[in-house]
Structure formats: structure tokens, C-alpha cells
Amino acid sequence: MSASALIVIDVQQSFLHRPYWDQAELPAFRQAVLALIAGARARGVPVIYVLHEDGDGPFAAASGHVQPMDWLPLAPDVTFTKHVHNAFTDTGLQAWLAARGINRLIISGIRTEQCCETTTRVGSDLGFAVDYVTEATLTFAMTHPRSGRVFSADDIRQRTELVLAGRFADIHTVASVLARLDAAAANQATL
């Protein structure tokens, strides 16, 4: 059986202090993340928070903003702090997962195309199966530096799904990943 863990990446107060912060998609994202955490908990799947800390500004430890957003449930199974874009390179995450026989990751968090995507790619390269729950990721519109074209958050999510699907991850909704967990548990029960 494939043992899973939910990784909630960078859902932290630091983003509230960035000039690109946009509340528009926060309610749907918050609902998806909370449903995913509740579903994982109900199925006995460990919940891991990863926070990002670096340099100065709102991501610096001294800022006081490297804390989970206020609405995020307390008491994850473990919290790691990273200083790079992926959740593996400078944390104890890989060893923590290995010690528990976890070989499948469920990815959620902020930002879709940065730390969530990078963690997915690195996790896949390390041999983990990865479920990428796009609706439980959040990002913001970006302007291309050469063309000036504005890519909406939805454009970025679609691009991320395009490059991850079938190569690095299975793309899921909250409902479909929870159904996959239920099917895996049912299969295990019949063995």
C-alpha cells in the first residue's frame, strides 16, 4: 500500500505583506485547504506544514510573519522551515517521510508555480508519487518581463497542471484525491 502525507506549503502570514497579495481567490483556496486537511485527518493521513524563511522583509524570521495564516488549523503532525523553493533540500522532510514509510505526497499551498511546483518536481525525482491538488494551491497574476503580457492566476494554474501532469504528478481536486485515498484504503482492506 502507498502511505500518503499531506504537505501544506507556505500558507503563511508573510504573503499578506507582499505588494502582489490579492484576496480575491483566498476564500475558495481557504475552503479547499481546510477541506483537504479535514479529509486527510479523517483518513489518518499525516499533515505537514512547511514555512518559508529567508533574507529580510516579510519572509525574514525577525519580521514575525513566518507563521501559519490565522485560519490554518493548529497542531500539524510536524512543521518544517525551508530557505529554498522546495520543501526537501534544507529540511528534514525526506527523512521524516522515510521513517514513516510514506511514499506518496499530496501537495497544496502557496504559490502554485513556485514552491508547490518545485516541491512536486523534487519529490518526484526523489521517487515519491505525487498528487498535486491544484484547487488547494494559490497564486497571483504575473506580468511577463519581456512581452508585458499579464498571466492571470488561472493561466498560471493551467500551465502548472500542463507541465506536471503525467511527468511529475497526478493532478487532483480535493474530492478526487480524497476518493483516491478511500480507494487505496479499500484495496488494502481486501488484501
Long-range contacts (C-beta under 8 A, 24 or more apart in sequence): 1-184, 1-187, 1-188, 1-191, 2-103, 2-104, 2-129, 2-184, 3-100, 3-101, 3-102, 3-103, 3-104, 4-40, 4-45, 4-102, 4-104, 4-105, 4-106, 4-131, 4-181, 4-184, 5-45, 5-46, 5-47, 5-48, 5-77, 5-97, 5-100, 5-102, 5-104, 5-105, 5-106, 6-36, 6-37, 6-40, 6-45, 6-46, 6-47, 6-48, 6-106, 6-108, 7-48, 7-50, 7-87, 7-93, 7-105, 7-106, 7-107, 7-108, 7-109, 7-119, 8-33, 8-37, 8-47, 8-48, 8-49, 8-50, 8-72, 8-76, 8-108, 8-109, 9-50, 9-52, 9-87, 9-107, 9-108, 9-109, 9-110, 9-115, 9-116, 9-119, 10-50, 10-51, 10-52, 10-109, 10-110, 10-111, 10-115, 10-116, 11-49, 11-68, 11-69, 11-72, 11-108, 11-109, 11-110, 12-51, 12-52, 12-65, 12-66, 12-67, 12-68, 12-69, 12-110, 13-58, 13-65, 13-66, 13-67, 13-68, 13-69, 13-70, 14-52, 14-58, 14-59, 14-63, 14-65, 14-66, 15-58, 15-110, 16-58, 16-65, 16-69, 17-57, 17-58, 17-63, 17-65, 18-58, 20-140, 20-141, 20-142, 21-140, 22-140, 22-141, 22-153, 25-138, 25-153, 26-138, 28-135, 29-135, 29-136, 29-137, 29-138, 30-71, 32-108, 32-133, 32-135, 32-136, 32-174, 33-72, 33-108, 33-109, 33-136, 34-71, 34-73, 35-174, 36-106, 36-108, 36-133, 36-136, 36-174, 36-177, 36-178, 37-72, 37-73, 39-174, 39-177, 39-178, 39-181, 40-106, 40-181, 43-178, 43-181, 43-182, 43-185, 45-106, 45-181, 46-77, 46-78, 46-100, 46-102, 47-76, 47-77, 48-76, 48-77, 48-78, 48-79, 48-80, 48-93, 48-96, 49-76, 49-78, 49-79, 49-80, 50-79, 50-80, 50-81, 50-82, 50-87, 50-91, 50-93, 50-109, 50-115, 50-119, 51-79, 51-80, 51-81, 51-82, 52-81, 52-82, 52-83, 52-115, 53-81, 53-82, 53-83, 54-83, 82-115, 85-114, 85-115, 85-118, 85-119, 86-115, 86-118, 86-119, 86-121, 86-122, 86-123, 87-115, 87-119, 87-122, 87-123, 88-119, 88-122, 88-123, 88-126, 89-122, 94-126, 97-128, 103-127, 103-128, 103-129, 104-128, 104-129, 104-130, 104-131, 105-129, 105-130, 105-131, 106-130, 106-131, 106-133, 106-172, 106-177, 107-131, 107-132, 107-133, 107-137, 107-169, 108-133, 108-136, 108-137, 109-136, 109-137, 109-138, 110-137, 110-138, 110-139, 111-137, 111-138, 111-139, 111-140, 112-137, 112-138, 112-139, 112-153, 112-156, 112-157, 112-160, 113-139, 113-156, 113-159, 113-160, 114-139, 116-160, 117-160, 117-163, 117-164, 120-164, 120-168, 120-169, 121-164, 121-168, 124-167, 124-168, 124-169, 129-170, 130-168, 130-169, 130-170, 131-169, 131-170, 131-172, 131-177, 131-180, 132-160, 132-161, 132-164, 132-168, 132-169, 132-170, 132-171, 132-172, 133-172, 133-173, 133-174, 133-177, 134-160, 134-161, 134-171, 134-172, 134-173, 135-173, 135-174, 136-174
